[in-house]
Amino acid sequence: MNKFHFWWRYLRHKTPWDTNITPPEIVALADRLPVGTALDLGCGTGTNVIYLAQRGWRALGVDFVPSAIHAARRKARKAGVEAFAHFRVGDVSKLGWLDETSAYVPFSFVMDIGCLHALTEAGQRAYAAHLARLTERGATYALYTHQRREQTHFGFTEAYVTALFQPAFEVISATLGTDTNSGRSSAWYELRRC
């Protein structure tokens, strides 16, 4: 999908993926992991970044839709967590601006709830390279994506996810399901930084 599609959907408030509810998979991980620094790639209006910040995490959200980031900043101020929740307009496949000088790097937890599968194959490879560079050893990466039996642009196989992130990450678990908004097959992956 092109960027205009997402901008238009946010402007028209037609964003079924933006539920304002943190998924139970992220809640379970946040409860299990030690508090640290987190990165939400494709953060939308910041629901999950704010959730983590309310629990003591220092969290950064990145999304390329400016109106989504503006909404995220408003929500963080309203929740009183703007000191722990930060947001940046940016392309998740071009994270060169995040480096060792950032207060967040290296990240101990990264999440992506439906962003990676919307990138081109070249964008996916760049994203994976940045993820390896920006995470600490033992970091957890939670990925929610559309799932396919065969590899397509808008859906992954488990073999593709494994290959894309090797050797920096290993797949710990893959839980298959169905996306409630689209009816498409989906999967939650948990990966660990080697």
N, C-alpha and C positions, 0 to 999 in steps of 0.2 A: 504494500500500500504506500501511497505517496504521503508526504508530510502535510500537504494541503487537506487531505481527507481528515486527519486528526485535528488540525486547527479548526476546520469547519465544524467538526462534531463538538468540540469544546465551546465554540462560539454559540452554537445552537442548543447547548445543554443536552446533547444527545450522546451521552457517554455511559452506556450500560455497564462498562467495566469499572466505573468509578462509583463504587457502592458505599463509600465512607465507612466500611467495616473491614477491620483487619482479619484476614483469613485465619482459621484455626491452625493451619500449618505454621504460620508465622508466629502466632501466639505460643504454640508448643515449643518452637525453637527458641524464642526469646526467654521462655521460662527455663529452658534447659541450659542455655549457653551463659557463660560469664559475661557480665556487662562490659562493653568495650566500645569500639567505633564501628558504625554501620554505614553502608552505602545502598541506596535504593535506586536502581537503574530503571528509568521509565516510571518515575514516582507519581506522575499525575498530580493530583491536588494534595499530596503529602500525607494521606491518612496513616500509612505505615511508619513513616519517619516520625510523625507526631506520637504514635503509639509507643515506639521505642524510646523517644526522648522522655516521655512521661515515666518511663521505667529506669531512667538514669543513663541511657545510651547517649553518646554523641553521634548524631546521625546526619547524613548528607543525602539529599535527594536531587536527582538530575532528570530533567525532561526537556524535550526540545520545543514544547508548546508554551509560549510565554504566559498566556492566560491561565494555564494550569499552575505554573510556578507562582504567579501573583496570588492565586487562590490559596495555594499551600502556605505562603508566607502569612496571609491573613489568618488562616486557621491556626497556625503556630502561635501567632500573637494572642489570639483569642484563648488558646489553651494554656498560655503562659509558659511556653517551652522554647521561645525563640533563642534562648541562650544555648540550647542543646540541639535544636533542629534547624538546619540550614538548607537552602535550596539554590539551585543554579540552573539557568537555562543553558542547555547544551545537548550535543549529539553524543549518545552513549558509545558510539564507535570512534569518537574523537576525544579521548580523555587525557590528551597530552598535558593539559593545564594542571592536572592533578599529579603532583610528584612528592618526593620525600620532604619537601618544605611545608607541605600541607599539615595542619594539625591533626588531620584524620588518618593519614597514611602511616603505616599500613592498616588496612581494614581487617577486623576480625570476623565480620559478618557482612555478606552481600546478598541482596535479594533482587529478583526480577520476576515480576508477576505479569507476564504477557507482553514483554517488549522485544526480546531477542528474536522471536519468530517473525517479527515484522521487518527485520533488517535484510538487506541483500546478503548474499553469501560472503562477499568481500567485507561487508560491515560486520558480519558475525565473526569472521576471523580476527578483525581488528579489535572487536569487543573482547574476545577471548584472550588476546595478547595483553590488553590493558588490565583485564581482571587478574591475570597471573602476576603482572607487575605491581599491582596495587594492594595485594592481600598478603597477610602474614602466614607463615607456616602454620598449618592446623586450622586456618580460617574455614568457616562454613559458608557455602554458597547455596541458596535456595532458588530454584528456577521453576516457574510455572509456565508451561507452553502447550500449544496444540500438539497433539500426538498423531502420527500416521504409521501405517504398516510399512509404507514405502516413503522414502524421503521426497518431500515437496518443498516449495518455497515457503509455504505458510503452514508448516507442521514438521515435526522432527520424528525420527526414530531414536530409540535408546542408543543404538550403535553410533548414530551421528553425534549425539550429545557427548558420548564417551570420547569419540575421536576428536571432536572440536576442542575439548578442554584438556586432553592429554598432551604432554605428560605432567602438566602443572596440577591438575585436579584428578581425583578419582571419584567415581560415582559410588555413593554409600547406599542410596535407595532410590527407587523409582516407583511411584504410586500412580497407577492409571485410574482415570475417571472420565467424567463427562462434564464439559463446561455448561453451567446452568444458563448462561446467557445465549450461547450460540448452538448448543446441542452437539458441538464437535467433541471428538475424543480429545482428552487432555492428559497431562501428567505433571506431577510434582516430583522434582528431582532434588535430592540433597547431595551435594558434592563437598569434598574436603580438599583443601590445599595441601599438596604433598610437600 
